[in-house]
């Protein structure tokens, strides 16, 4: 096998699916978490409410303000660990009443660019109940796994209070 000897001492083992990538240099650590909550509201109402990005600060406390740029882009002001961040969010996928996906866009002028992405799925449990599943990936810090359930329960309270 010509060329194979140069790879003999390399670590070619891939990371396990839930294993963190090693943190090299000053790159921020990326955390991923997933959670679900059953909401007492029809799927159409739940999907429509999640599309109201300007309401994100009402259920995601780290987001202080969201400003719509166009149909697929938003500017979010966030505070993590006492530090203010501005992020441009891009809506990448919209499947009505089923799924939404977004990500932050890189700001190459920023010294400490952070990455975040999310996918939220909606599954009708009955004509009046919806399962909301949220998966977040973030390098902003603050242990996403500890925050995701809080975000989902805040959203549940917000929508259930608004449809009464």
FITOR-182669 format. One record per residue (C-alpha): residue number from 1; residue in three letters; z, x, y. Coordinates in Angstrom, 3 decimals. Layout:
REM residues N
+-----+--------+----------+----------+----------+
! num ! residu !        z !        x !        y !
+-----+--------+----------+----------+----------+
! NUM !    ALA !        Z !        X !        Y !
...
+-----+--------+----------+----------+----------+
This chain:
REM residues 164
+-----+--------+----------+----------+----------+
! num ! residu !        z !        x !        y !
+-----+--------+----------+----------+----------+
!   1 !    UNK !    0.000 !    0.000 !    0.000 !
!   2 !    UNK !   -1.255 !    1.873 !    3.002 !
!   3 !    UNK !    0.926 !    1.439 !    6.066 !
!   4 !    UNK !    3.874 !   -0.126 !    4.209 !
!   5 !    UNK !    6.220 !    2.926 !    4.486 !
!   6 !    UNK !    6.627 !    2.503 !    8.237 !
!   7 !    UNK !    8.262 !   -0.902 !    7.655 !
!   8 !    UNK !   10.658 !    0.203 !    4.905 !
!   9 !    UNK !   13.616 !    0.852 !    7.203 !
!  10 !    UNK !   13.017 !   -2.060 !    9.576 !
!  11 !    UNK !   15.179 !   -5.155 !    9.485 !
!  12 !    UNK !   12.611 !   -7.875 !    8.922 !
!  13 !    UNK !   15.144 !  -10.545 !    7.929 !
!  14 !    UNK !   14.723 !  -13.641 !   10.086 !
!  15 !    UNK !   17.710 !  -15.425 !   11.573 !
!  16 !    UNK !   19.102 !  -18.317 !    9.579 !
!  17 !    UNK !   18.307 !  -21.705 !   11.195 !
!  18 !    UNK !   21.729 !  -22.090 !   12.864 !
!  19 !    UNK !   22.466 !  -18.404 !   13.362 !
!  20 !    UNK !   22.535 !  -17.119 !   16.939 !
!  21 !    UNK !   20.035 !  -14.503 !   17.931 !
!  22 !    UNK !   21.614 !  -11.185 !   18.858 !
!  23 !    UNK !   22.281 !  -10.808 !   22.573 !
!  24 !    UNK !   20.460 !   -7.703 !   23.787 !
!  25 !    UNK !   21.080 !   -6.428 !   27.274 !
!  26 !    UNK !   21.651 !   -8.991 !   30.005 !
!  27 !    UNK !   19.744 !  -11.839 !   28.384 !
!  28 !    UNK !   21.869 !  -14.982 !   28.370 !
!  29 !    UNK !   22.973 !  -16.428 !   25.059 !
!  30 !    UNK !   21.100 !  -19.563 !   24.017 !
!  31 !    UNK !   23.113 !  -22.405 !   22.494 !
!  32 !    UNK !   21.701 !  -25.452 !   20.723 !
!  33 !    UNK !   23.485 !  -28.645 !   19.782 !
!  34 !    UNK !   22.632 !  -32.139 !   18.636 !
!  35 !    UNK !   24.543 !  -35.400 !   18.791 !
!  36 !    UNK !   24.023 !  -39.130 !   18.431 !
!  37 !    UNK !   25.596 !  -42.295 !   19.734 !
!  38 !    UNK !   25.010 !  -45.999 !   19.064 !
!  39 !    UNK !   24.473 !  -47.954 !   22.279 !
!  40 !    UNK !   24.928 !  -51.721 !   22.545 !
!  41 !    UNK !   21.620 !  -52.323 !   24.301 !
!  42 !    UNK !   18.004 !  -52.901 !   23.255 !
!  43 !    UNK !   15.832 !  -49.806 !   22.825 !
!  44 !    UNK !   13.551 !  -50.734 !   25.758 !
!  45 !    UNK !   16.503 !  -50.840 !   28.186 !
!  46 !    UNK !   17.975 !  -47.589 !   26.834 !
!  47 !    UNK !   14.646 !  -45.745 !   27.108 !
!  48 !    UNK !   14.042 !  -47.052 !   30.637 !
!  49 !    UNK !   17.514 !  -45.979 !   31.762 !
!  50 !    UNK !   17.059 !  -42.453 !   30.369 !
!  51 !    UNK !   13.808 !  -42.178 !   32.344 !
!  52 !    UNK !   15.815 !  -42.632 !   35.569 !
!  53 !    UNK !   16.324 !  -38.871 !   36.022 !
!  54 !    UNK !   17.939 !  -39.422 !   39.394 !
!  55 !    UNK !   20.849 !  -41.051 !   37.479 !
!  56 !    UNK !   21.525 !  -37.966 !   35.313 !
!  57 !    UNK !   24.474 !  -36.886 !   37.512 !
!  58 !    UNK !   26.183 !  -40.165 !   36.539 !
!  59 !    UNK !   26.489 !  -39.085 !   32.895 !
!  60 !    UNK !   25.848 !  -35.320 !   32.875 !
!  61 !    UNK !   28.557 !  -33.898 !   35.180 !
!  62 !    UNK !   27.022 !  -30.406 !   35.504 !
!  63 !    UNK !   23.957 !  -31.962 !   37.158 !
!  64 !    UNK !   24.797 !  -32.648 !   40.787 !
!  65 !    UNK !   21.440 !  -33.911 !   42.050 !
!  66 !    UNK !   17.924 !  -34.579 !   40.738 !
!  67 !    UNK !   14.888 !  -34.872 !   42.982 !
!  68 !    UNK !   11.531 !  -36.106 !   41.679 !
!  69 !    UNK !    8.517 !  -33.952 !   42.581 !
!  70 !    UNK !    5.861 !  -35.919 !   40.678 !
!  71 !    UNK !    5.605 !  -37.971 !   37.482 !
!  72 !    UNK !    6.443 !  -34.972 !   35.264 !
!  73 !    UNK !    8.433 !  -32.541 !   37.439 !
!  74 !    UNK !   11.930 !  -32.654 !   38.904 !
!  75 !    UNK !   14.272 !  -30.286 !   40.730 !
!  76 !    UNK !   17.840 !  -30.347 !   39.407 !
!  77 !    UNK !   20.873 !  -28.869 !   41.140 !
!  78 !    UNK !   23.431 !  -27.798 !   38.540 !
!  79 !    UNK !   26.839 !  -26.157 !   38.556 !
!  80 !    UNK !   27.882 !  -24.088 !   35.522 !
!  81 !    UNK !   31.056 !  -22.035 !   35.465 !
!  82 !    UNK !   31.444 !  -22.499 !   39.226 !
!  83 !    UNK !   27.962 !  -21.139 !   39.964 !
!  84 !    UNK !   25.208 !  -23.217 !   41.608 !
!  85 !    UNK !   21.747 !  -23.229 !   39.974 !
!  86 !    UNK !   18.441 !  -24.867 !   40.871 !
!  87 !    UNK !   16.033 !  -25.609 !   38.045 !
!  88 !    UNK !   12.573 !  -27.128 !   37.896 !
!  89 !    UNK !   12.378 !  -29.519 !   34.960 !
!  90 !    UNK !    9.093 !  -30.445 !   33.324 !
!  91 !    UNK !    8.654 !  -33.578 !   31.236 !
!  92 !    UNK !    6.623 !  -32.394 !   28.250 !
!  93 !    UNK !    6.532 !  -35.487 !   26.038 !
!  94 !    UNK !    6.859 !  -39.231 !   26.518 !
!  95 !    UNK !    6.546 !  -41.576 !   23.580 !
!  96 !    UNK !    7.569 !  -44.964 !   24.980 !
!  97 !    UNK !   10.799 !  -46.296 !   23.495 !
!  98 !    UNK !   10.844 !  -43.438 !   20.936 !
!  99 !    UNK !   11.176 !  -39.927 !   22.407 !
! 100 !    UNK !   11.315 !  -37.795 !   25.551 !
! 101 !    UNK !   11.215 !  -33.993 !   25.783 !
! 102 !    UNK !   11.722 !  -31.689 !   28.786 !
! 103 !    UNK !   12.267 !  -28.041 !   29.621 !
! 104 !    UNK !   13.050 !  -25.832 !   32.577 !
! 105 !    UNK !   10.226 !  -23.827 !   34.088 !
! 106 !    UNK !   10.722 !  -20.125 !   34.726 !
! 107 !    UNK !   11.435 !  -19.044 !   38.282 !
! 108 !    UNK !   10.348 !  -15.416 !   38.249 !
! 109 !    UNK !   11.894 !  -14.869 !   41.683 !
! 110 !    UNK !   15.388 !  -15.662 !   40.379 !
! 111 !    UNK !   17.452 !  -12.737 !   39.140 !
! 112 !    UNK !   19.311 !  -14.814 !   36.587 !
! 113 !    UNK !   16.781 !  -17.310 !   35.242 !
! 114 !    UNK !   18.251 !  -19.616 !   32.640 !
! 115 !    UNK !   16.429 !  -21.675 !   30.056 !
! 116 !    UNK !   17.152 !  -25.238 !   29.011 !
! 117 !    UNK !   15.243 !  -27.806 !   26.986 !
! 118 !    UNK !   16.034 !  -31.180 !   25.555 !
! 119 !    UNK !   14.713 !  -33.877 !   23.306 !
! 120 !    UNK !   16.127 !  -37.382 !   23.224 !
! 121 !    UNK !   15.119 !  -39.862 !   20.537 !
! 122 !    UNK !   15.670 !  -43.604 !   20.479 !
! 123 !    UNK !   15.870 !  -45.628 !   17.259 !
! 124 !    UNK !   16.336 !  -49.375 !   17.248 !
! 125 !    UNK !   19.253 !  -50.331 !   15.008 !
! 126 !    UNK !   18.803 !  -54.048 !   15.730 !
! 127 !    UNK !   17.428 !  -56.127 !   18.582 !
! 128 !    UNK !   20.613 !  -55.322 !   20.602 !
! 129 !    UNK !   21.597 !  -51.826 !   19.365 !
! 130 !    UNK !   19.979 !  -48.410 !   19.735 !
! 131 !    UNK !   20.789 !  -45.010 !   18.292 !
! 132 !    UNK !   20.329 !  -42.256 !   20.892 !
! 133 !    UNK !   19.998 !  -38.720 !   19.513 !
! 134 !    UNK !   20.085 !  -35.825 !   21.958 !
! 135 !    UNK !   19.248 !  -32.219 !   21.158 !
! 136 !    UNK !   19.889 !  -29.647 !   23.886 !
! 137 !    UNK !   19.123 !  -25.954 !   24.051 !
! 138 !    UNK !   20.563 !  -24.016 !   26.971 !
! 139 !    UNK !   21.303 !  -20.526 !   28.196 !
! 140 !    UNK !   23.484 !  -21.780 !   31.083 !
! 141 !    UNK !   26.651 !  -21.242 !   29.047 !
! 142 !    UNK !   29.609 !  -23.494 !   28.531 !
! 143 !    UNK !   29.116 !  -24.262 !   24.823 !
! 144 !    UNK !   26.522 !  -27.020 !   24.573 !
! 145 !    UNK !   28.136 !  -28.307 !   21.380 !
! 146 !    UNK !   31.301 !  -29.219 !   23.300 !
! 147 !    UNK !   29.367 !  -30.984 !   26.068 !
! 148 !    UNK !   26.733 !  -32.996 !   24.186 !
! 149 !    UNK !   29.080 !  -35.686 !   22.846 !
! 150 !    UNK !   30.579 !  -36.146 !   26.310 !
! 151 !    UNK !   27.103 !  -36.596 !   27.829 !
! 152 !    UNK !   26.156 !  -39.172 !   25.192 !
! 153 !    UNK !   29.374 !  -41.169 !   25.540 !
! 154 !    UNK !   29.049 !  -41.113 !   29.347 !
! 155 !    UNK !   25.486 !  -42.461 !   28.953 !
! 156 !    UNK !   26.702 !  -45.160 !   26.547 !
! 157 !    UNK !   29.365 !  -46.321 !   29.034 !
! 158 !    UNK !   26.859 !  -46.275 !   31.902 !
! 159 !    UNK !   24.214 !  -48.385 !   30.182 !
! 160 !    UNK !   26.607 !  -50.801 !   28.497 !
! 161 !    UNK !   28.346 !  -51.425 !   31.827 !
! 162 !    UNK !   25.012 !  -52.019 !   33.603 !
! 163 !    UNK !   23.639 !  -54.590 !   31.138 !
! 164 !    UNK !   26.705 !  -56.852 !   31.067 !
+-----+--------+----------+----------+----------+
